[in-house]
Amino acid sequence: MSAQHTPGPWFAAWGESSSPDRILLQSESGIDVAEAFYTNDQKGCHTGNARLIAAAPDLLAALTELADVFAHDCENSVARFDRLAAMFRKDTGYTAPGKDSAAGPVAQADREELNAIYDAWYLAKVTRARAAIAKATGQ
């Protein structure tokens, strides 16, 4: 299933509206995506809502990516490892740690470097998710 929506990133355009009680949400390309109306006593709540709406494309992308990292239904550990190794290879061009290259066993120094590259690849996925959450919560 592919989502049909205005591509992100989106942001809350504070003060861009002609109405002082409206927060306009726009895409990076300037397309109006949504707007949030509020009264003075509700401004804090609607500011939070606007942040959450603006973060929606980032949250969708990060969660989709993280969902691929976690085990799939009825998947054993070998199948998960092979799937992650294929993802890692596609994203980085490297053979995943624990997989010997076609040229033979990997030297220990190369293995440590590859482990570091894998760790950074994995951490980048988690960091992207945390950044999307921070955008949604205004932190």
QUIHU-V694915 format. One record per run of one state. SS is the DSSP state (a for helix, b for strand, c for the rest). FROM is the first residue (numbers start at 1). LEN is the number of residues. If there is no record, write none. Layout:
# QUIHU-V694915
ss=<SS:SS>
from=<FROM:FROM>
len=<LEN:LEN>
This chain:
# QUIHU-V694915
ss=<c:b:c:b:c:b:c:a:c:a:c:b:c:b:c:a:c>
from=<1:10:14:22:28:32:38:40:70:77:93:101:102:104:105:108:138>
len=<9:4:8:6:4:6:2:30:7:16:8:1:2:1:3:30:2>
